Amino acid sequence: MSLRYHNVYGPGMPRDTPYAGVASFFRSALARGEAPRVFEDGRQRRDFVHVRDVATANVAALTADSAAGSFTAYNTGSGTPHTVGEMAGALASAYGGPDPVVTGEYRLGDVRHITADSSRLRAALGWKPEVGFEEGMREFASAGLRDD
């Protein structure tokens, strides 16, 4: 069985690496006193899932009966898409500003919408995410980032 993670964020994320994800980039900008820069129009949809929820999904997968699908891949997301602009706004608000800036710029290779349907994971393993979007953004705003 394998888990396919979607836009994981939370405490302990690395800062400023190409693999960190947009939440880490925005959080790093806020820590520098800069406005998060949101590409396109900010309405790109993503499924932001908190790292604690990913951890519990991993535990569920590791302790699952092997009949749960040893050769099956499961999407691991919150199941509730939010826009990149919403995420930047929630994070900036929780951090205390500055407000995000929507640039209108595009990055080659960016996908407009990436969302997850985690219903198979929920049905097979009884897993469900517990950390709400606003709660997770408030926690992440005050969390430290790693320098790697």
C-alpha positions in Angstrom: 0.0 0.0 0.0 1.2 3.5 -0.7 0.0 6.9 0.3 0.0 9.8 -2.1 0.4 13.0 -0.1 -1.2 16.3 -1.2 0.2 19.7 -0.2 1.4 18.8 3.3 2.1 21.7 5.7 2.9 22.1 9.3 5.5 22.6 12.0 9.1 21.6 11.1 8.8 22.2 7.4 12.0 23.1 5.6 12.3 26.7 4.4 13.1 27.9 1.0 13.7 24.7 -0.9 12.0 23.8 -4.1 10.5 20.8 -2.4 9.0 22.6 0.6 5.7 23.6 -1.0 3.9 26.9 -1.3 2.9 27.1 2.4 6.6 27.0 3.4 7.4 29.7 0.8 4.7 32.0 2.1 5.6 31.3 5.8 9.3 32.1 5.0 8.3 35.4 3.3 6.2 36.4 6.3 9.1 35.6 8.6 11.2 38.0 6.6 8.5 40.7 6.9 7.6 40.3 3.2 4.1 39.8 1.7 3.5 36.3 0.3 3.6 36.4 -3.5 0.6 34.5 -5.0 1.0 33.6 -8.6 -1.8 33.7 -11.2 -5.0 35.0 -9.8 -4.8 33.1 -6.5 -7.8 30.9 -7.3 -5.8 27.8 -7.9 -7.3 25.0 -5.8 -5.1 22.7 -3.7 -5.8 20.2 -1.0 -3.8 21.4 2.0 -3.3 18.6 4.6 -1.7 19.0 8.0 1.4 17.0 8.8 -0.3 15.5 11.9 -3.1 14.1 9.6 -0.4 12.7 7.3 1.3 11.0 10.3 -2.0 9.4 11.4 -2.6 8.2 7.9 0.9 6.6 7.9 0.1 4.9 11.2 -3.2 3.6 9.9 -1.5 2.2 6.7 1.3 0.6 8.7 -1.1 -1.1 11.1 -3.7 -2.1 8.5 -4.6 -5.6 7.7 -2.7 -6.7 4.6 -6.1 -7.3 2.9 -6.6 -3.5 2.8 -4.7 -3.4 -0.5 -1.0 -4.0 -0.5 -0.7 -2.8 -4.1 -3.1 0.1 -3.8 -2.3 3.8 -3.8 -4.4 6.1 -1.6 -4.8 9.9 -1.9 -4.0 11.5 1.4 -5.5 14.9 1.7 -8.0 16.9 3.8 -10.8 16.4 1.3 -11.5 20.1 1.4 -9.9 22.1 -1.3 -8.9 25.7 -0.7 -7.4 28.3 -3.0 -3.8 29.3 -2.8 -5.0 32.8 -2.2 -7.1 31.6 0.7 -4.2 29.8 2.2 -1.9 32.8 1.8 -4.5 35.1 3.4 -5.2 32.7 6.3 -1.5 32.3 7.0 -0.8 36.1 6.7 -3.7 36.8 9.0 -2.6 34.3 11.6 1.0 35.5 11.4 0.0 39.2 11.7 0.6 40.3 8.1 1.6 41.6 5.7 -1.2 40.7 3.4 -0.5 38.6 0.3 0.1 40.2 -3.1 -1.4 38.5 -6.1 1.1 38.9 -8.9 -0.8 37.7 -12.0 2.5 36.0 -13.0 2.6 32.4 -14.2 5.2 29.8 -13.6 5.9 27.3 -16.3 4.7 23.8 -15.3 2.3 24.9 -12.6 -1.0 23.0 -12.6 -4.1 25.0 -12.1 -6.0 22.7 -9.7 -4.7 19.7 -7.7 -7.2 18.2 -5.3 -7.5 14.9 -3.5 -10.3 12.5 -3.0 -9.4 10.5 0.1 -12.6 8.6 0.3 -10.9 5.3 -0.5 -8.4 5.8 2.3 -11.2 6.7 4.7 -13.2 3.6 3.7 -10.3 1.1 3.7 -8.5 2.3 6.8 -11.0 4.3 8.8 -8.7 7.3 8.6 -10.0 10.8 8.5 -8.2 14.2 8.8 -8.7 16.0 12.2 -6.9 19.3 11.8 -9.1 22.0 10.3 -7.7 24.5 7.8 -8.0 27.6 10.0 -6.6 25.8 13.0 -3.7 24.4 11.0 -2.8 27.8 9.5 -2.8 29.4 12.9 -0.5 26.7 14.2 1.8 26.9 11.2 2.0 30.7 11.5 3.6 30.3 14.9 5.7 27.2 14.1 9.4 27.2 13.4 10.8 26.3 10.0 13.9 24.2 9.5 16.9 25.6 7.7 17.5 22.7 5.3 
